[in-house]
């Protein structure tokens, strides 16, 4: 019979401690504290053996022991350690553990850390599970918590990611609202003012993807009033050229404007994707007229 690994032995010891009845002289909180420490040691030993699912499970058991002791901060930490181990092998379990972490952090008023964990959840949904809807919700929640904590730059990054996902899901009004919200925040600081034109460009592309050049024009006028330098930017000239092409039903002018812009400012995947959707709209409208 193969001998037990150190991790397995520690786990059994921890289970035994957790399941023991408390004696006359020891309190139940001491029992849970000791069991929690043993589960933590077992988890670390499993990590050495690269058994990440087992390590995650042991950290989760540790977290439950910390909860029995009413140690919210330690419980949050144990759940987070569980999530880090699970992340290597099982994204769904990682999300569950991160959600438990967030429950403890928000109870303790630690919203900045809760936002960090919620952002991690968003990234797992996006990168591992390709669940855009849930990723979007988590980025929004994280962004709002960062805002509460005055972490404006990080809040803006999360809300911008949420806006991109709203657009990918073709929820254009929600995307426009988020881009404009991030732009408004960015206008308040000299350090971030330069990024405003990017957000307004994306918001305008969303309006055009809805086939709504009237709103796009109205928004462009408003953006120009909020920042007088915007009207002369390459981004504003590009949007105006697209609006003109859309209004004229001129596919060639549309393509020429895209090519011109791309030569100077490389189009990223997101912009390429939405421009293709706008072009298809233009083609459909052209076909309806013929």
Protein Blocks (a to p, Z undefined) as FASTA:
>chain_A
ZZddfklmmmmmmmmmmmpccdfkbcfklmmmmmmmmmmmmmmmmmmnopaklmmmmmmm
mmmmmmmnopaklmmmmmmmmmmmmmmmomklmmmmmmmmmmmmmmnopaklmmmmmmmm
mmmmmmmnopaklmmmmmmmmmmmmmmnopmklmmmmmmmmmmmmmmnopaklmmmmmmm
mmmmmmmpmklmmmmmmmmmmmmmmmmmnopaklmmmmmmmmmmmpmklmmpmklmmmmm
mmmmmmnopaklmmmmmmmmmmmmccdfklmmmmmmmmmmmmmmmmmmZZ
